[in-house]
């Protein structure tokens, strides 16, 4: 919706628009990751080989968000109110992600439900890379679950986007 002038007036590959927004966010993300690493070093967590995994987890996050944005950005063009609903779900999902709290503080019976959030895998991966010293392949089931969800979301999002793309200019 933000770039509707490109969709309406110019012959333009519309599928790169979600990637433009995500690429801009990745630059911000990298800046904040550098700040996180500097603060970690001030607290005595110095660079290790595990820090190389941060590239992997950034790629995980990029692909997950790209799949999510393909689906939601295509549908929002047709159902404008969905934008507010997506914002609410993202807000709830953000608070359900163990960013400022640790998943081990949750009741043992409820823990698997919190781990269903794909972002929990990424957040725990960042923690394990910087503070824990664990490789991502040691969490086989979490990695498998994350990639299944991400690939499904990406494929479904790309299919929705491709199917609805021809009508974008008419609806905007």
Protein Blocks (a to p, Z undefined) as FASTA:
>chain_A
ZZmmmmmmpccdfklmmmmmmmmmmmmmmmmmmmmmmmmmmnopacdfklmmmmmmmmmm
mmmmmmmmmmmmmmmmmmmmlmmmmmmmmmmmmmmpcfkbcfklpcfklmmmmmmpmklm
mmmmmmmmmmnopafklmmmlmmmmmmmmmmmmmmmmmmmmmmmmmmmmmZZ
